[in-house]
Amino acid sequence: MTQKLYLDQTYDTVFEAAVASSRPLEDGASEVVLDRTLFYPESGGQLPDGGTLGDAVVANVQERDDAVVHTVQGTLRAGQRIAGAIDWGRRFDHMQQHTGQHVLSRAFIQAAGLHTVSFHMGEETCTIDLEGTGFDEDAVRKAEDVANHVIEENRPVDITTMPLAELDRLDLRRKVPEGVSEARIVAVRDFDLIPCCGTHVRNTGELGLVKVLKGEKVKGLQRVHFKVGLRALDDYREKHAIVQALANRLTTGPAEVLTRIERIMDDAQAGARRAKFLTERLAGAEMARLLDGAARAGGVRVLLHRDADPAYVRALATVLQGEAKVVAILGADDGAVLCVASRDLAIDLASGAADIARELGGSGGGKGGFVQLKLPDDSRLQELMQRMEAHVRTRLS
């Protein structure tokens, strides 16, 4: 059994311990159990601590049957004394996220009657899953207001281990697990009570800020993504920098960025529609010119044409399908080839076309009178087009 110093010495960062056991792993790492430890193991949705044991970096910490197992690179001997050091930046981040989650979960109950059923702490973002109805932007805003007001009040966060008999009188947000005789209760003074074995700050003022990022439906629950403290500050800095850069680029104020972007998108969509219309007009005019000089095979005009623009090639193919007794082999400079028959022709161009493309290092296929082929580049494009022309003439003969 490992003595769990982290339960009562949350703000300590260094300690000494004896190695109780050390088991080598295949990758050169070891699983080390100490007689006591400050390292918090992954548990209750909270990530494990990081740091060092001697010169060895602690890569992971897990709890197994009352023993805290540290995964380190290298080997430690059973019985040796070792100095441990906690990565304080990581520890305090986890403390902020976990206490912040307690505050936010209670805030959602007060603001919208939404209860937390699970919590997950990620390296970048934390989530809680809420059950109940009424989750919307207004509920989020109210919960954020409640949570951040509790932070402003700098309420004490008290941690007490209590016997099971005394817990019935408490308004716990979550029931105590079955089979225990006592429970460690984390209390945000006059606000929230819950059994928890995580690491927490001493006062809510240390949280700084709680910010909800987004919500999404997951298996009938509402998953809420949020950040607390320095994570929330970094998130604000990053997003502010993006908004300010956009505002500078658009020569407007931050508050007008969304309106300007929506206007630009509307103009772009209108321009795309206009460009499509003009491309189709141009393709129709050019198709008429190209067909004037097209050779015939079995009473069908066979057209071979290459263009630099893949989009324009597709427009030509669309126009051609509305013509009469025409088959075209259309190539684009990106290595794409379209083999297209007008709709009035009952012809199978697809059979054997993929084999031709594969022989030249390409791929593709199709059905009936429409085939799409693709080469890695245009180095053998002309060869593919000529072979497809021969393929078409064979089909027409």
C-alpha positions in Angstrom: 0.0 0.0 0.0 1.3 3.4 -1.0 0.9 6.4 1.4 -0.9 9.0 -0.7 0.7 12.3 0.2 -1.1 14.2 -2.6 -4.4 13.9 -0.7 -3.2 16.3 2.1 -0.1 17.9 0.6 -1.5 19.2 -2.6 0.8 22.3 -2.8 4.0 20.3 -2.0 6.3 19.6 -4.9 9.2 17.6 -3.6 9.4 14.5 -1.4 11.6 11.5 -0.5 10.5 7.9 -0.6 11.8 4.3 -0.7 11.3 2.1 -3.7 9.0 -0.7 -2.6 9.2 -2.6 -5.9 10.4 -2.1 -9.5 9.4 -4.1 -12.5 11.2 -3.7 -15.9 9.1 -3.3 -19.0 10.1 -4.4 -22.6 10.8 -0.8 -23.8 13.4 -0.1 -21.2 11.0 1.6 -18.8 10.0 0.4 -15.4 6.9 0.3 -13.2 7.9 1.6 -9.8 5.9 1.5 -6.5 7.1 3.7 -3.7 6.2 3.5 0.0 4.8 7.0 -0.3 4.2 9.5 -3.1 3.1 13.0 -4.0 2.3 11.8 -7.6 -1.4 11.8 -8.3 -2.5 8.8 -10.3 -5.0 9.1 -13.2 -8.4 8.8 -11.5 -11.9 10.2 -11.4 -11.5 11.9 -14.8 -8.3 13.7 -13.7 -5.0 13.3 -15.6 -2.0 12.0 -13.7 0.8 14.2 -12.4 4.1 14.5 -14.2 7.6 15.1 -12.8 10.8 13.1 -11.9 12.0 10.3 -9.6 15.7 11.0 -9.3 16.8 11.6 -12.9 14.0 9.5 -14.4 11.0 11.2 -16.0 7.7 10.0 -14.8 5.7 9.2 -17.9 2.5 7.9 -16.3 1.0 7.2 -12.9 -1.8 4.7 -12.2 -3.4 3.2 -9.1 -3.7 -0.6 -8.7 -5.1 -2.2 -5.6 -4.0 0.7 -3.2 -0.6 0.8 -4.8 0.4 3.9 -6.9 2.4 2.7 -9.9 4.9 5.1 -11.5 6.1 4.4 -15.1 9.6 5.8 -15.5 12.3 5.5 -18.2 15.1 3.4 -16.8 15.5 1.2 -13.7 15.2 1.8 -10.0 16.2 -0.7 -7.3 13.9 -2.0 -4.6 14.9 -0.5 -1.3 16.8 2.5 -2.6 15.9 6.0 -1.4 14.7 8.3 -4.1 13.9 12.0 -4.4 10.7 12.9 -6.2 9.7 16.2 -7.8 6.3 17.2 -9.1 5.8 19.2 -12.3 4.1 22.1 -10.5 2.8 23.7 -13.7 1.0 20.5 -14.7 -0.2 19.9 -11.1 -1.7 23.4 -10.7 -3.3 23.2 -14.1 -5.1 20.0 -13.0 -6.1 21.6 -9.7 -7.6 24.5 -11.6 -9.5 22.3 -14.0 -10.8 19.9 -11.4 -12.0 22.5 -8.9 -13.4 24.6 -11.8 -15.4 21.6 -12.9 -16.9 21.3 -9.4 -17.9 24.9 -9.5 -19.3 24.8 -13.1 -21.2 21.6 -12.4 -23.0 23.1 -9.5 -23.5 26.3 -11.5 -25.4 24.3 -14.2 -27.7 22.9 -11.5 -28.5 26.3 -10.1 -28.8 28.0 -13.5 -30.7 25.3 -15.5 -31.3 22.2 -13.4 -28.7 20.2 -15.4 -26.8 17.6 -13.6 -23.3 16.3 -14.3 -23.0 12.6 -14.9 -19.4 12.4 -16.0 -16.2 14.5 -16.2 -13.1 14.1 -18.4 -9.9 16.2 -18.2 -8.0 16.3 -21.4 -4.5 17.8 -22.1 -6.1 20.8 -23.9 -9.8 20.8 -22.9 -12.1 19.4 -20.2 -15.7 18.1 -20.7 -18.7 17.4 -18.5 -21.7 15.4 -19.6 -25.0 16.9 -18.5 -28.4 15.2 -18.3 -31.7 17.0 -18.3 -33.5 19.4 -20.6 -33.1 23.1 -21.2 -29.5 23.3 -22.4 -29.1 26.4 -24.6 -27.0 29.6 -24.9 -29.0 31.2 -22.1 -28.3 28.3 -19.8 -24.6 28.5 -20.6 -24.4 32.2 -20.0 -26.2 31.9 -16.6 -24.0 29.0 -15.5 -20.9 30.9 -16.5 -22.1 33.9 -14.5 -22.8 31.9 -11.4 -19.4 30.1 -11.7 -17.4 33.2 -12.2 -19.2 35.0 -9.4 -18.2 32.2 -7.1 -14.6 32.7 -8.3 -14.8 36.5 -7.6 -16.0 35.7 -4.0 -12.8 33.7 -3.4 -14.7 31.1 -1.4 -12.6 28.6 0.6 -12.3 25.0 -0.7 -12.4 22.7 2.3 -11.4 19.0 2.2 -12.5 16.7 5.0 -12.6 13.0 5.4 -15.9 12.0 7.1 -17.4 8.7 8.4 -20.3 7.4 6.4 -22.7 8.0 9.2 -22.2 11.8 9.1 -22.8 12.1 5.3 -26.6 11.6 5.4 -27.1 15.2 6.6 -25.1 16.7 3.8 -26.5 17.9 0.4 -24.0 16.0 -1.7 -24.1 16.5 -5.4 -23.1 12.9 -6.0 -23.7 9.8 -3.8 -20.8 8.2 -2.0 -19.6 5.0 -3.6 -21.0 1.8 -2.1 -18.8 -0.3 0.2 -16.8 2.5 1.8 -16.8 3.4 5.5 -15.7 7.0 5.0 -15.4 9.5 2.2 -13.2 12.5 1.3 -15.5 15.4 0.8 -14.5 18.5 -1.2 -16.6 21.5 -0.2 -16.7 24.8 -2.0 -17.9 26.8 1.0 -21.7 27.3 1.0 -21.9 26.2 -2.6 -21.0 22.7 -3.5 -20.3 19.4 -1.7 -19.1 16.2 -3.4 -17.0 13.1 -2.5 -13.8 13.4 -4.5 -10.2 12.2 -4.3 -8.7 14.7 -6.8 -6.3 17.6 -6.2 -7.9 21.0 -5.6 -7.0 24.7 -5.0 -7.5 26.2 -1.6 -9.7 29.1 -2.7 -12.0 29.7 -5.7 -10.1 32.9 -6.5 -7.2 30.7 -7.7 -9.3 29.5 -10.6 -9.2 32.9 -12.2 -11.8 32.2 -14.9 -14.2 29.5 -16.1 -15.2 29.6 -19.8 -17.5 27.2 -21.7 -16.3 26.7 -25.3 -19.1 24.7 -26.9 -21.8 22.1 -26.3 -22.7 19.0 -28.3 -25.1 16.1 -28.1 -23.5 12.7 -27.3 -25.6 9.6 -26.6 -28.6 11.6 -25.3 -26.4 13.8 -23.0 -25.2 17.3 -23.5 -21.4 17.4 -23.6 -19.9 20.7 -22.5 -16.3 21.6 -23.4 -14.7 24.2 -21.0 -11.4 25.6 -19.8 -10.4 27.0 -16.5 -7.7 29.4 -15.2 -4.5 29.7 -17.3 -6.0 27.4 -20.0 -8.9 29.8 -20.4 -6.6 32.8 -20.5 -4.4 31.2 -23.2 -7.6 30.4 -25.1 -8.7 34.0 -24.9 -5.3 35.3 -26.0 -5.3 33.0 -29.0 -8.8 33.9 -30.1 -8.3 37.6 -29.5 -5.2 37.5 -31.7 -7.1 35.8 -34.5 -10.0 38.3 -34.3 -7.6 41.3 -34.1 -5.6 39.9 -37.1 -8.9 39.6 -39.1 -10.0 43.0 -38.0 -6.7 44.5 -39.2 -6.9 42.6 -42.5 -10.5 43.8 -43.1 -9.7 47.3 -41.9 -12.5 47.3 -39.4 -13.1 46.9 -35.6 -13.3 43.5 -33.9 -17.1 43.9 -33.4 -17.6 44.2 -37.2 -15.5 41.2 -38.2 -18.4 38.7 -38.5 -20.6 41.1 -40.5 -17.7 41.8 -42.9 -16.9 38.1 -43.3 -20.6 37.3 -44.0 -20.6 40.0 -46.7 -17.4 38.7 -48.3 -18.9 35.2 -48.3 -22.1 36.4 -49.9 -20.1 38.3 -52.6 -18.0 35.2 -53.2 -21.0 32.9 -53.6 -22.6 35.4 -56.0 -19.3 35.6 -57.9 -19.1 31.8 -58.0 -22.6 31.6 -59.5 -21.8 34.2 -62.1 -18.5 32.5 -63.0 -20.3 29.2 -63.4 -22.9 30.8 -65.7 -20.2 32.4 -67.8 -18.1 29.2 -67.9 -21.2 27.3 -69.2 -21.8 30.0 -71.8 -18.2 29.9 -72.9 -18.2 26.1 -72.9 -21.3 26.0 -75.1 -19.8 28.4 -77.6 -16.5 26.5 -77.7 -18.2 23.1 -78.0 -20.0 24.3 -81.1 -16.7 25.3 -82.6 -14.9 22.1 -81.7 -17.7 19.9 -83.1 -17.4 21.6 -86.5 -14.0 20.1 -87.0 -14.6 16.7 -85.2 -13.9 13.5 -87.1 -16.5 10.8 -87.4 -16.6 7.1 -86.6 -19.7 5.1 -87.4 -21.8 8.2 -87.8 -20.7 9.6 -84.4 -18.5 12.6 -84.0 -15.4 11.9 -81.9 -13.7 14.8 -80.2 -10.3 15.0 -78.6 -9.6 18.1 -76.6 -7.2 19.2 -73.8 -7.5 22.3 -71.5 -5.5 23.6 -68.6 -8.5 24.1 -66.3 -10.2 21.0 -64.8 -13.4 22.9 -64.0 -13.7 24.1 -67.6 -13.2 20.5 -68.8 -16.1 19.4 -66.6 -18.2 22.2 -68.0 -17.4 21.1 -71.6 -18.5 17.5 -70.6 -21.8 18.8 -69.3 -22.5 20.7 -72.5 -21.5 17.7 -74.7 -24.0 15.4 -73.0 -26.8 17.6 -74.4 -25.5 17.3 -78.0 -26.4 14.6 -80.5 -24.2 11.6 -81.6 -21.0 12.9 -80.0 -18.3 11.2 -77.9 -15.5 13.4 -76.4 -12.2 12.6 -74.8 -11.4 15.6 -72.6 -8.1 16.0 -70.8 -7.0 18.5 -68.1 -3.5 19.5 -67.1 -4.0 17.9 -63.6 -3.9 14.5 -65.3 -7.7 14.0 -65.4 -9.5 12.6 -68.4 -13.2 12.5 -69.0 -14.6 10.2 -71.7 -18.2 11.3 -72.3 -21.0 10.3 -74.7 -24.0 12.4 -75.5 -27.2 11.1 -73.9 -28.7 9.9 -77.1 -26.0 7.2 -77.5 -26.4 3.8 -75.8 -22.7 3.0 -75.6 -20.5 1.3 -73.0 -17.3 3.4 -72.7 -16.5 2.1 -69.2 -15.6 -1.5 -70.0 -11.8 -1.7 -70.3 -11.2 2.0 -69.6 -9.9 1.4 -66.1 -7.4 -1.2 -67.4 -6.0 1.4 -69.9 -5.5 3.9 -67.1 -3.8 1.4 -64.8 -1.4 0.4 -67.6 -0.2 4.1 -67.6 0.0 4.4 -63.8 -3.5 5.9 -63.3 -6.9 4.9 -62.0 -10.5 5.5 -62.6 -13.7 4.0 -63.9 -17.3 4.8 -64.8 -20.5 3.5 -66.1 -22.1 3.5 -69.6 -21.3 6.7 -71.4 -19.4 8.5 -68.7 -15.8 7.6 -67.6 -13.5 9.5 -65.3 -9.8 8.6 -65.3 -6.8 10.1 -63.4 -3.1 10.1 -63.9 -0.6 11.2 -61.2 0.5 14.1 -63.4 0.2 15.1 -67.1 3.4 13.4 -68.4 1.4 10.6 -70.1 -1.9 12.5 -70.5 -1.7 12.8 -74.3 -0.9 9.0 -74.5 -4.0 8.2 -72.3 -6.2 10.4 -74.4 -5.1 8.8 -77.6 -5.5 5.3 -76.3 -9.0 6.2 -75.1 -9.8 7.6 -78.5 -8.8 4.3 -80.0 -11.0 2.6 -77.4 -13.9 4.7 -78.3 -13.5 4.1 -82.1 -13.4 0.3 -81.3 -16.7 0.6 -79.4 -18.3 2.5 -82.3 -17.2 0.2 -85.0 
